[in-house]
Amino acid sequence: MVSLFVISTYWSADAFNFMLDMTSVTALLPYLLVAGYGVIVARRGIGYEPNDSERGMDQIIAWIAVVYTLFMFVAAGLKYVLLVAVLFVPGTLILYFWARREQRAKFFTPVELIVFGVTVLAGIAGTIGLLTGTITP
């Protein structure tokens, strides 16, 4: 799938900037997930002493990171977010399910299922946009 995106840059008016934008947006999802995990860790007190005064500040910083990353998704533009979703869905369908099956683990928690569902919907919207010409590389 990634190879198809790289090949599609041949027809792009500005291939370098397109790939630069794609790599920037691709990095945002891991940032969002890490920031969200930071919120969870600080809220639950995982790894903190019982009366640790830094926990509140860490939670504030984690929430700022979540809001900032969400803002960066908006700033990146819907086109690139949908194109990145087109890249993430096949990898998730194949590699994630394969790894979870090998570990004999539950495929999704309820929150993970919601995140996956949103990603699949975005991937479908991106694919339709590519096929209809609404989204162009």
C-alpha positions as CSV (number, residue, x, y, z in Angstrom):
1,M,0.0,0.0,0.0
2,V,2.8,2.4,0.9
3,S,4.5,1.6,-2.4
4,L,1.3,2.6,-4.3
5,F,1.4,6.0,-2.5
6,V,5.1,6.5,-3.4
7,I,4.3,5.5,-7.0
8,S,1.3,7.9,-7.1
9,T,3.6,10.8,-6.4
10,Y,4.8,10.4,-10.0
11,W,1.6,12.1,-11.1
12,S,1.7,14.6,-8.3
13,A,2.4,18.3,-9.2
14,D,4.6,18.7,-6.2
15,A,5.8,15.2,-5.1
16,F,8.3,16.3,-2.5
17,N,5.8,18.5,-0.6
18,F,3.1,15.8,-0.8
19,M,5.4,13.2,0.7
20,L,6.6,15.6,3.4
21,D,3.0,16.4,4.3
22,M,2.1,12.7,4.4
23,T,5.1,11.9,6.7
24,S,4.1,14.7,9.0
25,V,0.5,13.6,9.4
26,T,1.6,9.9,9.7
27,A,3.6,10.9,12.8
28,L,0.6,12.6,14.5
29,L,-1.4,9.5,15.4
30,P,1.4,8.0,17.5
31,Y,1.8,11.3,19.2
32,L,-1.9,11.4,20.0
33,L,-1.9,7.9,21.4
34,V,1.2,8.6,23.5
35,A,-0.4,11.8,24.9
36,G,-3.6,9.9,25.6
37,Y,-1.7,7.3,27.4
38,G,0.1,10.0,29.4
39,V,-3.4,11.2,30.5
40,I,-4.4,7.7,31.6
41,V,-1.1,7.1,33.5
42,A,-1.4,10.4,35.4
43,R,-5.1,10.0,36.1
44,R,-4.7,6.5,37.5
45,G,-1.5,7.2,39.3
46,I,0.4,4.4,37.6
47,G,4.1,4.7,38.7
48,Y,3.5,7.5,41.2
49,E,4.0,7.5,44.9
50,P,0.7,7.8,46.9
51,N,0.9,11.5,47.5
52,D,3.1,12.6,44.6
53,S,2.7,16.3,43.9
54,E,3.9,16.0,40.3
55,R,0.9,13.9,39.3
56,G,-1.4,16.9,38.8
57,M,1.1,18.8,36.7
58,D,1.8,15.7,34.6
59,Q,-1.9,15.3,33.9
60,I,-2.1,19.0,32.8
61,I,0.8,18.6,30.5
62,A,-0.6,15.4,29.0
63,W,-4.0,17.1,28.4
64,I,-2.2,20.0,26.7
65,A,-0.4,17.4,24.5
66,V,-3.7,15.8,23.5
67,V,-5.3,19.1,22.7
68,Y,-2.3,20.3,20.7
69,T,-2.1,17.1,18.7
70,L,-5.8,17.2,17.9
71,F,-5.2,20.8,16.7
72,M,-2.3,19.6,14.6
73,F,-4.7,17.1,12.9
74,V,-7.1,19.9,12.1
75,A,-4.2,22.1,10.8
76,A,-2.9,19.3,8.6
77,G,-6.2,19.2,6.7
78,L,-8.8,16.5,6.1
79,K,-7.2,15.4,2.8
80,Y,-4.0,14.2,4.5
81,V,-5.7,12.7,7.5
82,L,-7.9,10.6,5.2
83,L,-4.9,9.5,3.1
84,V,-3.0,8.4,6.2
85,A,-6.1,6.5,7.3
86,V,-6.0,4.7,3.9
87,L,-2.5,3.6,4.8
88,F,-3.2,2.6,8.4
89,V,-6.3,0.4,7.8
90,P,-4.6,-2.4,5.8
91,G,-1.7,-2.6,8.3
92,T,-4.1,-2.8,11.2
93,L,-6.3,-5.4,9.5
94,I,-3.3,-7.7,8.7
95,L,-0.6,-7.1,11.3
96,Y,-2.6,-6.2,14.4
97,F,-5.0,-9.1,14.0
98,W,-2.1,-11.5,13.2
99,A,-0.1,-10.4,16.3
100,R,-3.2,-10.6,18.6
101,R,-4.1,-14.0,17.3
102,E,-0.5,-15.3,17.9
103,Q,-0.7,-14.0,21.5
104,R,-4.2,-15.5,21.9
105,A,-5.3,-12.1,23.2
106,K,-8.5,-10.2,22.9
107,F,-8.6,-8.3,19.7
108,F,-9.9,-4.9,20.9
109,T,-10.9,-3.3,24.2
110,P,-14.0,-1.1,23.8
111,V,-11.9,2.1,23.4
112,E,-9.6,0.4,20.9
113,L,-12.6,-0.7,18.9
114,I,-13.9,2.9,18.7
115,V,-10.5,4.2,17.6
116,F,-10.3,1.4,15.0
117,G,-13.8,2.1,13.8
118,V,-13.1,5.8,13.3
119,T,-9.9,4.9,11.4
120,V,-11.8,2.4,9.2
121,L,-14.4,5.0,8.4
122,A,-11.7,7.5,7.6
123,G,-9.9,4.9,5.4
124,I,-13.1,4.2,3.5
125,A,-13.8,7.9,3.0
126,G,-10.2,8.4,1.8
127,T,-10.4,5.4,-0.6
128,I,-13.7,6.8,-2.0
129,G,-12.1,10.2,-2.4
130,L,-9.2,8.7,-4.3
131,L,-11.3,6.6,-6.6
132,T,-13.7,9.5,-7.4
133,G,-10.9,12.0,-7.8
134,T,-12.1,14.2,-5.0
135,I,-8.7,13.7,-3.2
136,T,-5.6,13.8,-5.4
137,P,-2.0,13.3,-4.3
